[in-house]
């Protein structure tokens, strides 16, 4: 084999490895985001169960039990070859209302049994202000460069070994 043929084989190998690196790079970014979300964003404020959240209005929710943080998973999304994705999502019943805010009403009966630091009461409806945590974590990990770094490390490992 000539030197040119050997060089072509090497370059084609690099091209092929680079083309297949996207799914792993996406997963590395997803895992980095998940880690930041669970260990930084959702750990900023803490308080015991049954008390009001100490976080400022519009800030991520305070950590009471750790259930929200433990429910967050990262899995490989659709993709393959030059395309990759990762899905990071919470799996508690109250995850969405914390992120976006909204009203809670009873499914059965006329009243909710609502408990907070003012004591227990029965109400027809409760409005919860948004306590976004997913969007701020995404902004933070983009701004601090950790997602880019995770993708670069994964890509480099896949292409160069």
N, C-alpha and C positions, 0 to 999 in steps of 0.2 A: 504494500500500500504506500502511496506517495505521501509526502508531508502535507500536501494540500488535502488529500483524501482524509488523512488523520485529523487535520484541523476541522474539516467539515463535520466529521463524526463527533468531535468534541463539542462543537457549536450546536449541532442538532440535539445532543444530549442535554446541554444547558437549556436550550429552547423548550424541550419536552418537559424537563423538571420545572421550569418556570411556569409553563402553561398549566401544570397540575398543582401548583402551590396555593392557589386561591382559597380552596376550602379550609385548609389548615390555618392560613392567615386570618380568615374570617372567624374561625373558632378561637384563635388566640386573642383576637380583639374582643369577642364576646365574653371570654373568661376574664379578661382584664376589667371590662365594664362590670361584670357580675361581682368580682372581688371588691371593686371600689364602691359599688352600690351597697353591698352587705357590710363592709368593714369600715367605711368612711361615712358615706351619706346617711345611712340609717343608724349610725352610732353617735351622731352629733349631740343628740339630746336623749336623756333617759329619765324615766319616772316610774313610780310603782303603779300597779293596776288600780283602776278606780279613781285616778286623779287626772286633772286636766293636763294636756300636753304642755310642757314648758317651752316648746319651740315657738319662736315668733310667728305671727300671722304670715302665711305664705311659705314658711320654711318646711323642710322635711318633718315628718311626724316624729314624736319622741318614741323611744324604744321602751315598751312596757314589758313584753313577754319574750320578744325575739322571734315570734311566730312569723311575722311578715318577712323578716330577713331570712329565716330558715326556709321559707317557701319559694324563694327565688332560685330558678334553675336556668341553666344554659345548655342548649342543645344545638346540634348541627341543623341548619336550615337547608332549604333546597339549594342545589348547586352541583357543581362538578366541573372539572377541567379549569377553565379560565374564570369561572364564576363560583363564588362561595358566599354563604350567609350563615349567621348564627342567630338564634332566637333566645333572648334573655327575658324572662317573665316571672312575675309573682303568681302565687297560686292560693292566696287566702281570699275568703269571701269579701273582705273589706278593702282589698288592694286598690280597686278602681275608684271607689269613693274617696279614698285618701288622696290619690293622685289628682283627681278632677273636682272633688267636692260634690255636694248634692244633698237631696232630702231623703230621709229614712222615714217610712211609715209602716205601721203594723200590717202583716199579711193576714192575720186572723185577729178578730176582736177590734176594739176601738182604740186601744192605748198601747204604747210601748212602755216597758219598765226601763227607765233610763237612770243610770248611776254615774255620778261624777263627784268631784270634791265638795260640791254643795249638798251631797246626800242623794237619796233615791227619790224618784218622782215618777209619776205616770203622765205621759204626754201623747198627743195625737200625731205629732210630726216633729222631727229634729232636723235642723239644717246643719250640715258639717261644711266648714270652709275647706277649700282645697289645701292639702299639705303635700305638694308635689315632691317626689323623690326620684322618679325615673328620669324625667327631663333634666333636672339639675345635675344628676350624675353623668348623663350623656354630655352635657355642656362642659362639665369639669374635666372629664377624661379626654375630650377633644382638645380643650384649651391647654391642658398640662402636657400634651403630647404622648400620653401613655398608650393610647390606642394605636397611634402611628408606630411607636417603638415596638409594640407587641407584633404588629403586622410585619415590620421590617425584620425582626428577629426570626419569626416563623418562616418568612419568605427566604431569608438567607440560609437558614438551616435546611430547607427543602431543596434549594438550588445547589448549594455548595457543600452540604453535608455537615 
